[in-house]
């Protein structure tokens, strides 16, 4: 790779706003994750009886997880819209709009009537707001990660995008802590309060995001007159192979999470291996560790490259698939905590940390938002319906079915990592070192 190619990564030393942009993007990621993942927790613990009552709890769980999947199915469309606008009008407007849309949809969930009050209208409304959530979340990631990536110094892309990626475990932690508190309030308030409380986070996020500057890379593309008329069509035509590989990379992380976390908390609860409070405590511990783990994994890719970390992490996840369930099946709380921590802080966070810098580097600047968003969000359809599929596998094959599915997802990620080019190898790091030494640092002057 030439030095000219590296310039499409932004200023050598980054911009003076790099840290503020990363934190602002990360705060938005916290809020959007709180909103979107909170739905998964509520689906696993409450929505089966609130919106899909019936004599068979498995049926209620399946219906609840199907609704969860609808939001994930909407994410690619949100990614297409957000990616298109991100490449056409800028990264920042997409960030602000997606946050507003997510906030309104999540607040609305807290106000929804239950099946007992309005019958079939209740699950219909739940599906509708879940679709809106999916559209907003699909548009969010591309803008947030690119803003941070394109403001960051060449040699610290992983470190800065890691701040954004760490927003997801922060959001997960806040959601679980809120549910842990609200579980004491009774079955209905227990799931309403977390969604209603999210509006406070949205207000804070909007204030922060409104003050961050636009990406310098997008400004350069705009000033040079190279904005593409149809970014989505262009990236599919010229970079479809990287999109396919990106989907494979992402499936290992997001669909693996759907088995090891989203489905697992339902499995632990239904098999009476731990109560709801214990499950939420385990998730909260894993989330807290995940905040620092994600940043550490992301920063590690600045030193060793993106690809090696992904290969080792997906290989480990494949080997951990069966032991993960064996540990949980002991019913010992300490083993449940250890399992969830490993599943999240190692198997999931390491991949998320590497994705932050790797996905933007796979695509040209003029179609980067569209390409990265497509690869990232199309895989969400697989992960969205994974808890539903995993529940069916458990009914037919017991815990071995979900375990083997988790292992299969890890192997897909391993294949994709082997097949995808390294974007921050030894040569790129040497060129970045040379550029850093030869280019005056006006950021801190």
LOZA-284147 format. One record per atom (N, C-alpha, C): x, y, z. Coordinates in steps of 0.1 Angstrom, whole numbers, plus 5000, padded with zeros to 4 digits. Layout:
    x    y    z
    X    Y    Z
...
//
This chain:
    x    y    z
 5008 4988 5000
 5000 5000 5000
 5009 5012 5000
 5005 5022 4992
 5013 5035 4991
 5009 5045 5002
 5017 5055 5004
 5014 5065 5013
 5002 5073 5009
 5000 5074 4996
 4988 5081 4990
 4975 5074 4994
 4976 5061 4994
 4964 5053 4998
 4961 5055 5013
 4971 5057 5021
 4969 5059 5035
 4963 5072 5038
 4964 5082 5029
 4959 5095 5032
 4944 5095 5033
 4937 5085 5027
 4923 5084 5027
 4918 5080 5041
 4927 5078 5050
 4924 5075 5064
 4923 5088 5073
 4925 5099 5067
 4924 5112 5074
 4938 5117 5077
 4939 5128 5085
 4952 5135 5088
 4961 5125 5095
 4974 5126 5092
 4984 5117 5098
 4983 5116 5113
 4982 5128 5119
 4982 5129 5134
 4968 5131 5139
 4958 5129 5130
 4944 5130 5135
 4940 5145 5136
 4928 5148 5140
 4924 5162 5141
 4924 5165 5156
 4923 5178 5159
 4923 5183 5173
 4910 5178 5180
 4900 5174 5172
 4887 5170 5178
 4886 5154 5179
 4897 5147 5176
 4896 5133 5175
 4890 5126 5187
 4895 5130 5199
 4890 5124 5211
 4876 5128 5214
 4873 5140 5212
 4859 5145 5215
 4849 5138 5205
 4853 5136 5193
 4845 5129 5183
 4843 5115 5187
 4853 5108 5191
 4852 5094 5195
 4843 5092 5207
 4845 5101 5217
 4836 5101 5229
 4822 5104 5225
 4820 5114 5217
 4806 5117 5212
 4799 5106 5205
 4807 5099 5196
 4802 5088 5189
 4799 5076 5198
 4808 5075 5208
 4807 5064 5218
 4795 5066 5227
 4792 5078 5231
 4780 5081 5239
 4767 5077 5231
 4767 5080 5218
 4756 5077 5210
 4754 5062 5209
 4766 5055 5208
 4765 5040 5208
 4760 5034 5221
 4763 5041 5232
 4758 5037 5245
 4743 5037 5245
 4738 5048 5240
 4723 5050 5241
 4716 5041 5231
 4721 5040 5219
 4715 5031 5209
 4715 5017 5214
 4726 5012 5220
 4727 4999 5225
 4718 4996 5237
 4718 5006 5246
 4708 5005 5257
 4694 5003 5252
 4690 5010 5242
 4677 5009 5236
 4675 4996 5229
 4684 4992 5220
 4682 4981 5211
 4684 4968 5219
 4695 4967 5227
 4698 4954 5234
 4689 4953 5246
 4684 4964 5252
 4674 4963 5262
 4662 4955 5258
 4658 4957 5245
 4647 4950 5240
 4650 4935 5241
 4662 4930 5238
 4666 4916 5238
 4664 4911 5252
 4668 4918 5262
 4667 4914 5276
 4652 4913 5280
 4644 4923 5276
 4630 4922 5279
 4623 4911 5271
 4628 4908 5259
 4622 4897 5251
 4624 4884 5258
 4636 4882 5263
 4640 4869 5270
 4633 4867 5283
 4630 4879 5290
 4625 4877 5304
 4610 4881 5306
 4605 4890 5297
 4591 4895 5300
 4582 4894 5288
 4586 4897 5276
 4576 4899 5265
 4568 4887 5262
 4573 4875 5264
 4566 4863 5261
 4552 4862 5268
 4552 4867 5280
 4539 4867 5288
 4531 4880 5286
 4538 4891 5284
 4531 4904 5283
 4524 4906 5269
 4531 4901 5258
 4525 4903 5245
 4521 4890 5238
 4526 4879 5242
 4522 4866 5236
 4518 4856 5246
 4508 4858 5254
 4504 4849 5265
 4499 4836 5259
 4501 4825 5266
 4496 4812 5262
 4500 4802 5273
 4495 4790 5271
 4497 4780 5281
 4511 4774 5280
 4517 4775 5268
 4530 4769 5265
 4541 4780 5265
 4550 4780 5275
 4560 4791 5276
 4569 4791 5265
 4572 4780 5259
 4581 4779 5248
 4576 4787 5236
 4563 4786 5234
 4556 4793 5223
 4557 4808 5225
 4555 4812 5237
 4557 4827 5240
 4571 4832 5238
 4580 4823 5242
 4594 4827 5240
 4598 4828 5225
 4593 4818 5217
 4595 4819 5203
 4590 4831 5197
 4577 4835 5200
 4571 4846 5194
 4579 4859 5199
 4583 4859 5211
 4590 4871 5216
 4604 4872 5208
 4611 4861 5206
 4623 4862 5199
 4621 4865 5184
 4610 4861 5179
 4607 4864 5165
 4605 4879 5163
 4599 4886 5173
 4598 4900 5173
 4611 4907 5174
 4620 4901 5183
 4633 4906 5184
 4640 4905 5171
 4638 4895 5163
 4645 4893 5150
 4640 4903 5140
 4628 4908 5141
 4623 4917 5131
 4631 4930 5131
 4635 4934 5143
 4644 4946 5144
 4657 4944 5137
 4662 4932 5139
 4675 4929 5132
 4673 4929 5117
 4662 4924 5112
 4659 4923 5098
 4658 4937 5092
 4653 4946 5100
 4652 4960 5095
 4665 4967 5094
 4676 4962 5101
 4688 4969 5102
 4695 4971 5088
 4695 4961 5079
 4702 4963 5066
 4696 4975 5059
 4682 4976 5059
 4676 4988 5053
 4681 5001 5059
 4681 5001 5073
 4687 5013 5079
 4701 5015 5075
 4709 5004 5074
 4723 5006 5070
 4724 5011 5056
 4715 5007 5047
 4715 5012 5033
 4712 5027 5033
 4701 5031 5040
 4697 5045 5040
 4708 5053 5047
 4713 5049 5059
 4723 5056 5066
 4736 5057 5058
 4740 5046 5052
 4753 5046 5044
 4752 5055 5032
 4740 5054 5025
 4738 5063 5013
 4739 5078 5017
 4732 5081 5028
 4732 5095 5033
 4746 5099 5038
 4753 5090 5045
 4766 5092 5050
 4776 5096 5039
 4775 5089 5028
 4784 5091 5017
 4779 5103 5008
 4767 5107 5009
 4762 5118 5001
 4761 5132 5008
 4756 5132 5021
 4754 5144 5028
 4763 5146 5040
 4770 5135 5044
 4779 5136 5056
 4776 5126 5066
 4786 5123 5075
 4784 5113 5086
 4776 5119 5097
 4778 5132 5100
 4772 5138 5112
 4757 5138 5112
 4750 5143 5101
 4736 5143 5100
 4729 5130 5103
 4736 5119 5098
 4731 5106 5100
 4731 5102 5115
 4742 5106 5122
 4743 5103 5136
 4732 5109 5144
 4729 5122 5141
 4719 5129 5149
 4705 5123 5146
 4702 5121 5133
 4689 5116 5130
 4686 5102 5135
 4696 5093 5135
 4694 5080 5140
 4692 5080 5155
 4698 5088 5162
 4696 5089 5176
 4682 5094 5180
 4677 5104 5173
 4664 5109 5175
 4653 5098 5173
 4655 5091 5161
 4646 5080 5158
 4646 5069 5168
 4658 5065 5172
 4659 5054 5182
 4652 5058 5195
 4655 5070 5199
 4650 5075 5212
 4635 5075 5213
 4628 5080 5202
 4614 5080 5202
 4608 5066 5201
 4614 5057 5194
 4608 5044 5193
 4609 5037 5206
 4621 5038 5213
 4623 5031 5226
 4614 5037 5236
 4612 5050 5237
 4603 5056 5247
 4589 5050 5244
 4585 5049 5232
 4572 5044 5228
 4569 5030 5234
 4580 5021 5234
 4578 5007 5239
 4574 5008 5253
 4579 5017 5261
 4575 5018 5275
 4560 5022 5277
 4554 5027 5267
 4540 5031 5268
 4530 5021 5261
 4535 5011 5255
 4527 5002 5248
 4517 4994 5257
 4504 4992 5252
 4495 4984 5259
 4499 4969 5257
 4495 4961 5267
 4498 4946 5266
 4487 4939 5259
 4489 4926 5257
 4479 4917 5251
 4466 4917 5259
 4468 4917 5272
 4456 4917 5281
 4447 4929 5280
 4453 4940 5275
 4445 4953 5274
 4439 4954 5260
 4446 4951 5250
 4441 4954 5236
 4442 4942 5227
 4445 4931 5231
 4446 4919 5223
 4457 4919 5213
 4454 4915 5200
 4464 4914 5190
 4470 4927 5186
 4464 4938 5189
 4470 4951 5186
 4483 4953 5193
 4484 4947 5205
 4496 4949 5213
 4509 4943 5206
 4509 4931 5202
 4521 4926 5195
 4523 4933 5181
 4512 4937 5175
 4514 4945 5162
 4521 4958 5164
 4518 4965 5175
 4524 4977 5178
 4539 4975 5182
 4541 4964 5190
 4555 4960 5194
 4563 4958 5182
 4558 4951 5172
 4566 4948 5160
 4569 4961 5152
 4559 4970 5152
 4561 4983 5144
 4573 4991 5151
 4572 4993 5164
 4583 5001 5170
 4596 4994 5169
 4596 4980 5169
 4608 4973 5168
 4615 4975 5154
 4606 4976 5144
 4611 4979 5130
 4618 4993 5130
 4612 5002 5136
 4617 5016 5137
 4631 5016 5144
 4631 5008 5155
 4644 5006 5162
 4655 5001 5153
 4651 4991 5145
 4660 4984 5136
 4666 4994 5126
 4657 5002 5120
 4661 5012 5110
 4671 5022 5116
 4668 5026 5128
 4677 5036 5135
 4690 5030 5138
 4690 5018 5144
 4703 5012 5148
 4711 5008 5135
 4704 5004 5125
 4712 5001 5112
 4719 5013 5107
 4713 5025 5108
 4719 5037 5103
 4730 5042 5112
 4730 5038 5125
 4739 5044 5135
 4753 5040 5134
 4756 5027 5132
 4770 5023 5134
 4780 5028 5124
 4776 5028 5111
 4784 5033 5101
 4789 5047 5103
 4779 5056 5106
 4783 5070 5109
 4792 5072 5121
 4788 5065 5132
 4796 5066 5144
 4810 5061 5143
 4812 5050 5137
 4826 5044 5136
 4834 5052 5126
 4828 5057 5115
 4836 5064 5105
 4840 5078 5110
 4831 5084 5117
 4835 5097 5123
 4847 5096 5132
 4847 5086 5140
 4858 5083 5149
 4871 5079 5141
 4869 5070 5132
 4880 5065 5124
 4887 5076 5116
 4879 5084 5109
 4884 5095 5100
 4890 5107 5107
 4887 5109 5120
 4893 5119 5128
 4906 5114 5135
 4907 5101 5137
 4918 5096 5145
 4932 5096 5138
 4943 5096 5145
 4956 5095 5140
 4958 5081 5132
 4966 5081 5122
 4968 5068 5115
 4972 5057 5124
 4981 5059 5133
 4987 5049 5141
 4978 5044 5153
 4967 5051 5155
 4958 5048 5166
 4943 5046 5162
 4941 5042 5150
 4927 5040 5145
 4920 5030 5154
 4927 5019 5158
 4920 5009 5167
 4917 5015 5180
 4926 5022 5186
 4924 5029 5199
 4912 5038 5199
 4911 5046 5189
 4899 5056 5189
 4886 5049 5185
 4886 5040 5175
 4874 5033 5172
 4870 5024 5183
 4880 5020 5191
 4877 5012 5203
 4868 5019 5213
 4870 5032 5214
 4861 5040 5223
 4846 5039 5219
 4844 5039 5205
 4831 5038 5200
 4825 5024 5203
 4833 5014 5200
 4829 5000 5202
 4827 4997 5216
 4834 5004 5225
 4832 5002 5240
 4819 5007 5244
 4813 5016 5236
 4800 5021 5240
 4789 5011 5240
 4791 5000 5233
 4781 4989 5232
 4781 4981 5246
 4792 4977 5252
 4791 4971 5265
 4787 4981 5276
 4790 4994 5274
 4785 5004 5284
 4769 5004 5283
 4764 5004 5271
 4749 5004 5269
 4743 4991 5275
 4750 4980 5272
 4745 4967 5277
 4745 4967 5293
 4756 4973 5299
 4757 4974 5313
 4746 4982 5319
 4743 4994 5313
 4733 5003 5318
 4719 4996 5317
 4717 4989 5306
 4704 4982 5304
 4702 4971 5314
 4712 4964 5317
 4711 4953 5326
 4710 4958 5341
 4717 4969 5344
 4716 4974 5357
 4702 4980 5359
 4696 4986 5349
 4683 4992 5350
 4673 4981 5352
 4674 4970 5344
 4665 4959 5345
 4667 4952 5359
 4679 4952 5364
 4682 4946 5377
 4675 4954 5388
 4674 4967 5386
 4667 4975 5396
 4652 4974 5394
 4647 4974 5382
 4633 4974 5379
 4626 4960 5382
 4634 4950 5383
 4628 4936 5385
 4621 4936 5398
 4625 4945 5407
 4618 4945 5420
 4605 4953 5420
 4601 4959 5408
 4589 4967 5408
 4577 4960 5403
 4577 4947 5400
 4566 4940 5395
 4567 4938 5380
 4560 4928 5375
 4562 4923 5362
 4561 4933 5351
 4551 4942 5352
 4549 4952 5341
 4558 4964 5342
 4559 4970 5354
 4568 4981 5356
 4583 4977 5354
 4586 4964 5356
 4599 4959 5355
 4605 4961 5341
 4596 4960 5330
 4601 4962 5317
 4597 4976 5311
 4588 4982 5317
 4584 4996 5312
 4594 5007 5316
 4598 5006 5328
 4607 5017 5334
 4620 5018 5326
 4627 5007 5322
 4640 5009 5314
 4638 5016 5301
 4627 5013 5294
 4624 5020 5281
 4621 5034 5283
 4613 5037 5293
 4609 5051 5295
 4621 5060 5300
 4630 5054 5308
 4641 5061 5313
 4651 5065 5302
 4650 5058 5291
 4660 5060 5280
 4660 5074 5274
 4648 5081 5276
 4647 5094 5270
 4657 5104 5276
 4661 5102 5288
 4671 5110 5295
 4684 5109 5288
 4688 5096 5285
 4700 5094 5278
 4701 5100 5264
 4689 5100 5257
 4688 5105 5244
 4691 5120 5244
 4685 5127 5253
 4687 5142 5254
 4702 5145 5256
 4708 5138 5265
 4723 5140 5267
 4731 5137 5255
 4727 5126 5248
 4734 5122 5236
 4733 5133 5224
 4721 5138 5223
 4719 5148 5213
 4727 5161 5215
 4728 5165 5228
 4736 5177 5231
 4750 5175 5227
 4756 5163 5230
 4770 5160 5227
 4772 5159 5212
 4763 5151 5205
 4765 5149 5191
 4764 5161 5183
 4755 5170 5187
 4753 5182 5179
 4765 5191 5178
 4775 5189 5187
 4787 5198 5188
 4799 5192 5181
 4798 5179 5176
 4810 5174 5170
 4811 5178 5155
 4823 5180 5150
 4825 5185 5136
 4824 5173 5126
 4821 5176 5114
 4820 5166 5103
 4834 5160 5101
 4833 5148 5095
 4846 5140 5091
 4854 5148 5081
 4867 5149 5084
 4876 5155 5075
 4878 5148 5061
 4876 5135 5062
 4877 5127 5050
 4865 5130 5041
 4853 5130 5047
 4841 5134 5039
 4842 5148 5033
 4847 5157 5041
 4849 5171 5036
 4858 5171 5024
 4869 5162 5024
 4878 5162 5013
 4872 5156 5001
 4864 5145 5003
 4857 5139 4992
 4847 5149 4985
 4840 5157 4994
 4830 5167 4989
 4838 5178 4981
 4849 5183 4987
 4856 5194 4981
 4862 5190 4967
 4866 5177 4966
 4872 5172 4954
 4862 5169 4943
 4849 5170 4947
 4839 5167 4937
 4838 5152 4933
 4842 5143 4942
 4841 5129 4939
 4830 5121 4946
 4820 5129 4951
 4809 5122 4958
 4802 5114 4947
 4799 5101 4951
 4793 5092 4941
 4778 5094 4941
 4772 5093 4929
 4758 5095 4927
 4750 5085 4934
 4754 5072 4933
 4747 5062 4940
 4757 5053 4947
 4761 5057 4960
 4771 5049 4967
 4768 5035 4969
 4756 5031 4972
 4752 5017 4974
 4755 5009 4961
 4750 5014 4950
 4752 5007 4937
 4767 5006 4934
 4774 5016 4937
 4788 5017 4933
 4796 5007 4942
 4793 5006 4955
 4801 4997 4964
 4798 4983 4961
 4785 4980 4957
 4781 4966 4954
 4788 4962 4941
 4789 4971 4932
 4795 4968 4919
 4810 4966 4920
 4817 4974 4928
 4832 4974 4928
 4837 4966 4940
 4830 4965 4951
 4835 4959 4963
 4827 4948 4969
 4819 4941 4961
 4810 4931 4966
 4817 4920 4974
 4829 4917 4970
 4837 4906 4977
 4840 4910 4991
 4844 4923 4993
 4846 4927 5007
 4833 4928 5015
 4822 4931 5009
 4809 4931 5016
 4806 4916 5021
 4808 4907 5012
 4805 4893 5016
 4815 4888 5027
 4828 4892 5026
 4837 4888 5036
 4834 4895 5049
 4830 4908 5048
 4826 4915 5060
 4814 4909 5067
 4804 4904 5059
 4793 4897 5065
 4797 4885 5073
 4807 4877 5067
 4812 4865 5074
 4819 4869 5087
 4827 4879 5086
 4834 4884 5098
 4824 4888 5109
 4814 4895 5105
 4805 4900 5115
 4796 4889 5121
 4792 4879 5113
 4783 4868 5118
 4789 4862 5130
 4803 4859 5130
 4809 4853 5141
 4807 4861 5154
 4807 4874 5153
 4805 4883 5165
 4791 4884 5169
 4783 4889 5159
 4769 4893 5163
 4760 4881 5165
 4761 4871 5156
 4753 4859 5157
 4758 4850 5169
 4771 4850 5171
 4777 4844 5183
 4771 4850 5196
 4770 4863 5196
 4764 4870 5208
 4750 4865 5210
 4743 4864 5199
 4728 4860 5200
 4727 4847 5206
 4736 4838 5204
 4736 4824 5211
 4741 4825 5225
 4753 4831 5227
 4760 4830 5240
 4754 4840 5250
 4747 4850 5246
 4742 4860 5255
 4727 4861 5255
 4721 4865 5243
 4707 4867 5242
 4699 4854 5245
 4703 4843 5238
 4696 4830 5240
 4700 4825 5254
 4712 4826 5257
 4717 4820 5270
 4710 4825 5282
 4706 4838 5283
 4699 4842 5295
 4685 4836 5295
 4679 4834 5284
 4666 4827 5283
 4668 4812 5287
 4678 4806 5282
 4681 4792 5286
 4683 4790 5301
 4692 4799 5306
 4695 4798 5321
 4682 4799 5329
 4673 4809 5325
 4661 4811 5332
 4651 4800 5330
 4649 4795 5318
 4640 4784 5315
 4644 4771 5322
 4657 4768 5323
 4662 4756 5329
 4664 4757 5344
 4660 4768 5349
 4662 4771 5364
 4676 4769 5369
 4685 4773 5361
 4699 4773 5365
 4703 4785 5373
 4696 4795 5372
 4698 4807 5380
 4685 4816 5379
 4682 4825 5388
 4670 4833 5387
 4674 4845 5379
 4663 4854 5377
 4665 4865 5368
 4675 4875 5374
 4675 4877 5387
 4685 4886 5393
 4699 4882 5391
 4701 4869 5393
 4715 4863 5392
 4719 4864 5377
 4710 4862 5368
 4714 4862 5354
 4718 4877 5350
 4710 4886 5355
 4713 4900 5352
 4726 4905 5359
 4729 4899 5371
 4742 4903 5377
 4753 4897 5369
 4752 4885 5364
 4763 4879 5356
 4765 4887 5343
 4754 4892 5337
 4755 4900 5325
 4761 4914 5328
 4758 4919 5339
 4763 4932 5343
 4779 4931 5346
 4783 4920 5352
 4797 4918 5354
 4805 4917 5341
 4799 4909 5332
 4805 4907 5319
 4806 4921 5311
 4795 4928 5312
 4794 4941 5305
 4805 4951 5310
 4806 4951 5323
 4816 4960 5329
 4830 4957 5325
 4833 4944 5325
 4846 4939 5320
 4848 4942 5305
 4837 4940 5298
 4837 4942 5283
 4840 4957 5279
 4837 4966 5287
 4841 4980 5284
 4856 4982 5282
 4863 4976 5291
 4878 4978 5291
 4884 4967 5281
 4877 4956 5280
 4882 4945 5271
 4881 4950 5257
 4870 4956 5253
 4868 4961 5239
 4879 4971 5235
 4882 4980 5244
 4892 4990 5241
 4906 4984 5240
 4909 4974 5249
 4922 4968 5249
 4924 4960 5236
 4913 4952 5232
 4914 4944 5220
 4916 4953 5208
 4909 4964 5207
 4910 4974 5196
 4924 4980 5195
 4929 4984 5206
 4942 4990 5207
 4953 4980 5203
 4951 4967 5206
 4960 4956 5202
 4961 4955 5187
 4951 4958 5180
 4951 4957 5165
 4960 4967 5159
 4963 4978 5166
 4972 4989 5162
 4986 4983 5162
 4989 4974 5170
 5003 4968 5172
 5005 4956 5164
 4995 4947 5162
 4997 4934 5156
 4989 4933 5143
 4980 4942 5140
 4971 4941 5128
 4957 4937 5131
 4948 4938 5122
 4934 4934 5125
 4932 4919 5123
 4938 4913 5113
 4936 4900 5109
 4940 4889 5119
 4952 4890 5125
 4957 4880 5135
 4947 4879 5147
 4943 4890 5152
 4934 4889 5163
 4921 4882 5160
 4916 4885 5148
 4903 4878 5144
 4905 4863 5142
 4916 4859 5137
 4918 4845 5134
 4919 4837 5148
 4927 4843 5157
 4928 4836 5170
 4915 4836 5178
 4908 4847 5177
 4896 4848 5185
 4885 4839 5180
 4883 4838 5167
 4873 4829 5161
 4876 4815 5164
 4889 4811 5163
 4894 4798 5166
 4891 4794 5180
 4893 4803 5189
 4890 4800 5203
 4875 4799 5205
 4867 4807 5199
 4853 4806 5201
 4847 4793 5196
 4853 4788 5185
 4848 4775 5180
 4851 4764 5190
 4863 4764 5196
 4866 4754 5206
 4858 4756 5219
 4854 4768 5222
 4846 4771 5234
 4832 4767 5234
 4826 4764 5222
 4812 4762 5220
 4806 4752 5230
 4811 4740 5230
 4806 4729 5239
 4809 4732 5254
 4821 4735 5257
 4824 4738 5271
 4816 4750 5277
 4811 4759 5268
 4803 4770 5273
 4790 4765 5279
 4784 4755 5273
 4771 4750 5278
 4774 4740 5290
 4785 4733 5289
 4788 4723 5300
 4790 4731 5313
 4796 4742 5312
 4799 4750 5324
 4786 4756 5330
 4777 4761 5321
 4764 4767 5326
 4755 4756 5331
 4756 4744 5326
 4747 4733 5330
 4750 4728 5344
 4761 4732 5349
 4764 4728 5363
 4755 4735 5373
 4749 4746 5369
 4740 4754 5378
 4748 4761 5388
 4761 4761 5388
 4769 4768 5398
 4770 4783 5393
 4767 4792 5402
 4766 4806 5398
 4780 4811 5394
 4790 4807 5400
 4804 4812 5397
 4807 4807 5382
 4803 4795 5379
 4806 4790 5365
 4798 4798 5355
 4786 4801 5359
 4777 4809 5350
 4783 4823 5347
 4789 4829 5357
 4795 4842 5356
 4807 4841 5347
 4816 4831 5350
 4828 4829 5342
 4825 4826 5327
 4814 4818 5325
 4810 4815 5311
 4806 4827 5303
 4797 4835 5310
 4792 4847 5303
 4803 4858 5301
 4812 4859 5310
 4824 4868 5309
 4833 4864 5297
 4836 4851 5296
 4844 4846 5285
 4837 4848 5272
 4824 4845 5272
 4816 4846 5259
 4816 4860 5254
 4815 4869 5264
 4813 4883 5260
 4826 4891 5258
 4835 4890 5269
 4847 4898 5269
 4858 4893 5260
 4857 4880 5257
 4867 4874 5248
 4862 4871 5235
 4852 4863 5234
 4846 4858 5221
 4840 4870 5213
 4833 4879 5220
 4826 4889 5213
 4833 4902 5212
 4839 4907 5224
 4845 4920 5224
 4858 4920 5215
 4865 4909 5215
 4878 4909 5206
 4874 4912 5192
 4863 4905 5187
 4859 4907 5173
 4854 4921 5171
 4846 4926 5180
 4841 4940 5179
 4852 4950 5179
 4862 4948 5187
 4873 4957 5187
 4881 4957 5174
 4882 4946 5168
 4889 4945 5155
 4881 4951 5144
 4868 4950 5144
 4859 4955 5134
 4860 4970 5132
 4861 4977 5144
 4861 4992 5143
 4870 4997 5133
 4883 4994 5133
 4892 4999 5123
 4892 4991 5110
 4890 4978 5111
 4891 4969 5099
 4881 4972 5088
 4868 4973 5092
 4857 4975 5082
 4859 4988 5074
 4862 5000 5080
 4864 5012 5072
 4876 5010 5062
 4886 5003 5066
 4898 5002 5058
 4896 4992 5046
 4885 4985 5046
 4882 4976 5035
 4876 4983 5023
 4872 4996 5025
 4864 5003 5014
 4870 5017 5011
 4868 5021 4999
 4873 5035 4995
 4865 5045 5002
 4871 5057 5004
 4865 5068 5012
 4852 5072 5006
 4850 5072 4993
 4838 5077 4987
 4826 5068 4988
 4829 5055 4992
 4818 5046 4994
 4819 5039 5007
 4827 5044 5016
 4831 5038 5028
 4819 5036 5038
 4810 5046 5039
 4799 5045 5048
 4789 5034 5043
 4787 5033 5030
 4778 5024 5024
 4783 5009 5025
 4796 5008 5022
 4802 4995 5022
 4803 4989 5036
 4808 4997 5046
 4809 4992 5059
 4796 4990 5066
 4786 4998 5063
 4772 4996 5068
 4766 4984 5063
 4767 4981 5050
 4761 4969 5044
 4767 4957 5050
 4780 4956 5051
 4787 4944 5056
 4783 4942 5071
 4782 4953 5078
 4779 4952 5092
 4765 4948 5095
 4755 4954 5087
 4741 4952 5091
 4734 4940 5084
 4739 4936 5072
 4732 4925 5066
 4734 4912 5075
 4745 4911 5081
 4747 4900 5091
 4738 4900 5102
 4732 4912 5105
 4723 4914 5116
 4710 4905 5114
 4707 4903 5102
 4695 4895 5099
 4697 4881 5104
 4709 4875 5103
 4712 4862 5108
 4712 4862 5123
 4718 4872 5129
 4719 4872 5144
 4705 4875 5150
 4697 4883 5143
 4684 4887 5148
 4674 4875 5150
 4675 4865 5141
 4666 4854 5142
 4673 4842 5149
 4686 4843 5152
 4693 4833 5159
 4687 4828 5172
 4683 4837 5181
 4676 4831 5193
 4664 4823 5190
 4656 4827 5180
 4645 4819 5176
 4649 4805 5171
 4659 4805 5162
 4664 4792 5156
 4670 4784 5167
 4678 4790 5176
 4684 4783 5187
 4674 4776 5196
 4663 4783 5199
 4652 4777 5207
 4647 4765 5201
 4645 4765 5187
 4640 4754 5180
 4650 4742 5181
 4663 4746 5179
 4673 4736 5180
 4674 4729 5194
 4671 4737 5204
 4671 4731 5217
 4660 4721 5219
 4648 4725 5214
 4636 4716 5215
 4639 4703 5208
 4646 4703 5197
 4649 4691 5189
 4661 4683 5194
 4672 4690 5198
 4685 4683 5201
 4690 4686 5215
 4683 4694 5223
 4689 4697 5236
 4699 4708 5235
 4707 4710 5245
 4717 4721 5245
 4728 4719 5234
 4730 4707 5229
 4740 4705 5219
 4737 4712 5206
 4724 4714 5203
 4720 4721 5191
 4725 4735 5191
 4722 4743 5202
 4727 4757 5203
 4743 4757 5203
 4749 4748 5210
 4763 4748 5211
 4770 4746 5198
 4765 4737 5190
 4770 4735 5176
 4768 4747 5167
 4756 4753 5169
 4754 4765 5161
 4764 4776 5164
 4767 4778 5177
 4777 4788 5181
 4790 4785 5174
 4794 4772 5175
 4806 4768 5169
 4807 4770 5154
 4795 4768 5147
 4795 4770 5133
 4796 4785 5129
 4790 4794 5137
 4792 4808 5135
 4807 4812 5136
 4813 4807 5146
 4827 4810 5148
 4836 4805 5136
 4833 4794 5131
 4840 4788 5119
 4838 4797 5107
 4826 4802 5105
 4823 4812 5094
 4832 4824 5096
 4833 4829 5108
 4842 4841 5110
 4856 4837 5108
 4860 4825 5111
 4874 4821 5109
 4877 4821 5094
 4868 4815 5087
 4870 4815 5072
 4871 4829 5066
 4862 4838 5071
 4862 4851 5065
 4875 4859 5069
 4880 4856 5081
 4893 4863 5085
 4904 4858 5077
 4905 4845 5074
 4916 4840 5066
 4915 4845 5051
 4902 4847 5047
 4900 4851 5033
 4901 4867 5031
 4901 4874 5041
 4901 4889 5040
 4915 4894 5042
 4918 4904 5033
 4932 4910 5033
 4934 4918 5046
 4947 4917 5050
 4951 4926 5062
 4953 4940 5057
 4947 4950 5064
 4948 4964 5060
 4957 4972 5069
 4963 4965 5079
 4972 4972 5088
 4983 4963 5092
 4990 4957 5081
 5001 4948 5083
 5014 4956 5085
 5025 4948 5085
 5038 4954 5088
 5041 4966 5079
 5038 4964 5066
 5041 4975 5056
 5034 4988 5059
 5021 4986 5062
 5013 4998 5065
 5017 5005 5078
 5021 4997 5087
 5026 5003 5100
 5039 5010 5098
 5048 5005 5089
 5061 5012 5087
 5059 5025 5079
 5049 5025 5069
 5046 5037 5062
 5040 5048 5072
 5032 5043 5081
 5026 5052 5091
 5037 5058 5100
 5046 5050 5104
 5057 5055 5112
 5065 5066 5105
 5068 5063 5092
 5076 5073 5084
 5068 5086 5083
 5055 5085 5080
 5047 5097 5078
 5045 5105 5091
 5044 5098 5102
 5043 5104 5115
 5055 5112 5118
 5067 5107 5115
 5079 5113 5118
 5082 5125 5109
 5078 5124 5096
 5081 5134 5086
 5070 5145 5085
 5059 5143 5091
 5048 5153 5090
 5047 5161 5103
 5047 5174 5102
 5046 5183 5114
 5033 5180 5121
 5034 5179 5134
 5022 5177 5142
 5015 5190 5146
 5006 5195 5138
 4999 5208 5140
 4988 5206 5150
 4984 5194 5153
 4973 5191 5162
 4976 5196 5176
 4988 5193 5181
 4991 5196 5194
 5001 5208 5195
 5002 5215 5183
 5012 5226 5183
 5006 5238 5191
//
